Amino acid sequence: MPREWTLDDFELAKPLGKGMFGQVYLMRERQSGYIVALKVILKSELLKYKMEHQLRREIDIQSNLKHKNILRLDTFFHDKTRIYLVLEYAPQGELYKKLKQMNQFPEWQASKYIYELASALAYLHRKHIIHRDIKPENLLLGIHGELKISDFGWSVHAPSSRRTTICGTLDYLAPEMVEGKDHSSPVDLWSLGVLCYEFLVGTPPFEVLDEDVQKTYDKIAKVDLFIPKHVSEEAKDLIRKLLRYLPDQRLALERVLLHPWITRYNGRTT
Ligand SMILES: CC[C@@H](NC(=O)c1cc2[nH]nc(NC(=O)c3ccc(N4CCN(C)CC4)cc3)c2s1)c1ccccc1
């Protein structure tokens, strides 16, 4: 393990953005010139929201993952007041901003992102890890525009039962998560279906305009799904096979990667 890092090893290039906890900065490592994204989290914030266990899990999980569609966590260090995560820099930024700009993605682009997501999720599930928070805000784009899953703050080892209160949108959560039931890797299959819909339509399938949580939940529980007619039949087929109320009825990732809507645009991998 290389020596202990400190903030003095890096020089600030520019701020990149902020999330629920902390900010991210583009930094250059002084010796090597190596570019990283430094995520800075205040210890006081962490303690205030009792999120230290989630951060520990984020670090344990993400630092042991190595996949082209998963953002690398290279190392971490801390000082009196802050914790620093040294993350891979994703030069093309946030996928959700690109989706907002384009309103919706062409089918080939959506298929490529779903293929990359399914590949990353298959890798995670093989390690019995579920992400549990797959949504556009957590997806970044690498130098070649390839998708990178980031923010493993909600990831756990499967199977799991949730102990932390859900905050933020329910739009991407599987019924069993919303119902507080025990859950496992199929929750990521549900989110994959929600994202596939959102990439093609521009809004998530169960979004209610007044953001009434109860109404969103009712639509999720009933799988109250309308897919606009501009979406191709093959894409509709995949979405319907992922957005199933019962976890074990959702299409397995191996089958997603072989689905005609995926292989048509991404070639059949052996
Ligand atoms: C996903 C949220 C999460 N973010 C990370 O961990 C993040 C980790 C990480 N690595 N690289 C990033 N890249 C950027 O943030 C970025 C943003 C815009 C860019 N462009 C602007 C438009 N232009 C046309 C192209 C370049 C390029 C890179 C981010 S964000 C987070 C969580 C908690 C606290 C802070 C941040």
The ligand as an ORCA input file, in Angstrom:
! r2SCAN-3c Opt
* xyz 0 1
  C     -22.452     11.720     -8.440
  C     -22.326     12.654     -7.283
  C     -20.965     12.489     -6.691
  N     -19.960     12.882     -7.686
  C     -18.772     12.256     -7.688
  O     -18.438     11.477     -6.819
  C     -17.886     12.563     -8.840
  C     -16.735     11.855     -9.123
  C     -16.135     12.309    -10.312
  N     -15.069     11.989    -11.087
  N     -15.061     12.786    -12.161
  C     -16.111     13.622    -12.105
  N     -16.349     14.511    -13.128
  C     -17.145     15.623    -13.067
  O     -17.752     15.923    -12.056
  C     -17.272     16.458    -14.305
  C     -18.299     17.363    -14.399
  C     -18.467     18.129    -15.560
  C     -17.601     17.978    -16.649
  N     -17.788     18.688    -17.829
  C     -18.714     19.793    -17.880
  C     -19.400     19.843    -19.252
  N     -18.410     19.774    -20.347
  C     -19.065     19.837    -21.634
  C     -17.609     18.549    -20.243
  C     -16.847     18.527    -18.920
  C     -16.550     17.067    -16.528
  C     -16.384     16.309    -15.367
  C     -16.817     13.342    -10.932
  S     -18.194     13.754    -10.024
  C     -20.804     13.263     -5.434
  C     -21.295     12.679     -4.282
  C     -21.169     13.352     -3.083
  C     -20.546     14.599     -3.016
  C     -20.053     15.178     -4.195
  C     -20.193     14.505     -5.413
*
